[in-house]
Amino acid sequence: MKARAPAPGVPGVRRDAHRRPVLIALMVTMALSAMDNTIVATAVPQVVRDLGGFTLFSWVFSGYLLTQTVSIPIYGKLADQWGRKPILIAGTVIFLTGSALCASSWDMVSLIGFRMLQGLGAGSIMATVNTLAGDLYELKDRGRVQGWLSSVWGISAVFGPTLGGSLAQYASWRWIFLINLPLGAVAIAMIARYLHEQVTRTRHRIDAAGAVAVLVAAGALVFGLLQGGTAWAWLSPPSIAVFAVAAAAAAAAVYAERRAAEPILPPWLWRRRALSGSALTALGLGLLVIGPTTFLPTYGQLVLGLGAVAAGAVLATMSFGWPLATSQSAKLFLRLGFRDTALIGAGICLVTVAVFLAFPVVSPVWQPAVDTFVLGGGLGLLSVCTVVGPQSTVGWSQRGVVTGSVMFCRYLGQSLGAAIFGAIFNATLNAKLRAAPGSLRAGLPHSVSAVSATIGRTTIPGAAGAYLRDAISAATHNVYAGLVVASVVTIAVIAVIIPRRMATAGSALAAGSGEPDPAAQQGV
């Protein structure tokens, strides 16, 4: 295959025979982030036994999500200024450094701090891997490539818990972090060897004020969403104070970005309907992902009576439907356009979450498994359209910030969804427990936290057990009712805001290869 370099003076990535090893390196790098939470979750008992601090353990996951989310848009901008290669390698090094430090943790506080450092590295991975996929491949191939990248999440969902449990049981929980080091080293070596960029070296003005304001605004918002309803009540003084800080910092960010020469989140992102609509759709995608991910395993174990592995397998069907849909998505968006393909994906999501509401209290396992598989297909179509669609409208020098803004909104949606659906689930379950007949109350958990403590440990027999199953089923169905609302709003956003045809950037600047995109002339 003849090498094709960017046109002289045009920044970009060489599209040549090295694309395959680069794609493999990107998949390995993505696997570091994708597998991290699933592999850590299985080692909870061993970590707590060694380090203590069980009450803080949720922040092992929340701290990671917080720093990953808030750093994504900053990495996206830096990737446009300095190139994808140095930003991805630097982020991967940060992630591996955090992994090594996590393995050396001496208490829960140190583990949380090092996990937050890992999250800072993961933010770079999430921002630049998807951007590079847009750089390396033409529009007609990007859906297939997104399918390969998405398959990493499916593989991680299946093998991550098994690997984590095996390492924790037969070696040490510290190996769940140390195993990242050789994988990351291989990925860095392949990226350094095979990824070749042409970046115009100019002096850039770092938007320090905007970066700080964005970090504070996003950090306070995500922190408030993670803590609200758990560490404190939603309308309590701490909650109000945190969200007030987020609002003030957001206002400062808007002011700073309007004045900055090279803003982290340029105002034009929100003035273009294709970009703002895609970002809002990504927010809806995050909402739709987090609901089943958080509550379906609990439903499987306490309502359907499945073991932890089987309940996880029901959820894992989403991870198989997702890459299958993304791999075939180009056939749709090249024919119908990104907006109509996204509408199909959101419509599938609406149908599947609505069908779940029709399931009986105790349904055959195949019903939620098939439903979740099809839901994954809808989410896969949405994910492709929210990434590839906006990428196709801009050139190389803007692709990083566009991809970063979309990924940021997606993870922000997950944080928002965790708060909203957690509140729905807890409120429903608490109401059911309070309304329990007096004859059953003695045999029932007294709170939501007490219910979660029964997972995988005890089985409540007789009428009390049946009542608890009904209560958890009702709470899960109310979460899915919320997902119906989220699906409808997402469909409305797509239909009203995103234009039917996105005007693609068809010049060499868009492709980074010196050749026009095949769909450039009519738009998709």
Number of C-alpha atoms within 10 A of each C-alpha: 6 7 9 15 20 21 16 9 10 21 26 30 27 23 22 18 13 17 18 12 16 22 22 16 24 23 20 19 27 23 23 24 24 22 24 22 19 20 25 22 17 22 21 17 13 16 23 16 10 13 15 16 13 13 9 12 17 13 20 22 17 20 22 24 26 25 24 27 30 27 25 31 30 26 27 33 31 20 27 22 23 17 25 29 20 14 22 27 23 16 24 28 18 19 29 26 17 23 25 20 21 25 18 15 18 13 14 22 17 16 23 22 19 25 25 25 23 30 29 26 30 31 31 30 29 27 33 32 23 24 26 25 22 28 27 25 21 21 24 16 17 23 31 22 21 24 21 18 24 27 22 21 24 21 16 23 24 20 15 24 22 16 18 24 23 17 19 22 13 8 11 16 24 21 17 25 21 17 16 21 19 11 16 22 16 14 24 21 12 18 22 15 12 18 21 19 18 17 19 13 10 8 8 11 11 16 19 13 17 27 22 17 22 27 23 21 25 23 22 23 24 29 21 26 22 21 18 22 18 12 11 13 13 17 11 11 10 16 19 15 14 20 18 16 17 24 17 13 23 21 14 18 24 17 14 22 21 15 13 17 13 16 23 27 26 21 12 11 18 13 11 15 17 24 28 21 26 31 26 21 31 28 26 28 28 25 28 29 21 21 21 22 15 15 20 21 24 24 22 24 20 25 22 18 17 18 15 14 13 15 21 20 17 23 26 23 23 28 27 23 23 28 30 20 26 30 23 17 28 24 16 16 23 16 12 15 20 32 26 21 23 32 21 17 26 31 19 21 31 23 16 23 26 19 15 18 18 10 14 10 16 14 14 11 15 10 14 21 18 17 21 27 23 23 28 30 26 29 29 31 32 31 29 30 28 27 26 23 26 27 28 26 21 21 22 28 21 21 26 33 30 29 30 31 27 30 27 28 24 26 25 25 24 25 25 22 26 22 22 18 25 20 17 20 22 19 15 21 23 18 12 18 21 12 10 17 12 9 9 15 15 11 15 17 17 13 14 16 10 11 16 13 12 14 15 14 7 9 11 16 10 10 13 19 17 12 19 24 21 19 22 26 26 19 25 27 23 18 26 27 18 20 26 21 15 21 26 17 15 27 21 15 18 23 16 12 18 23 19 17 16 21 19 23 21 21 17 19 22 29 28 30 27 19 17 17 22 14 18 18 13 11 19 23
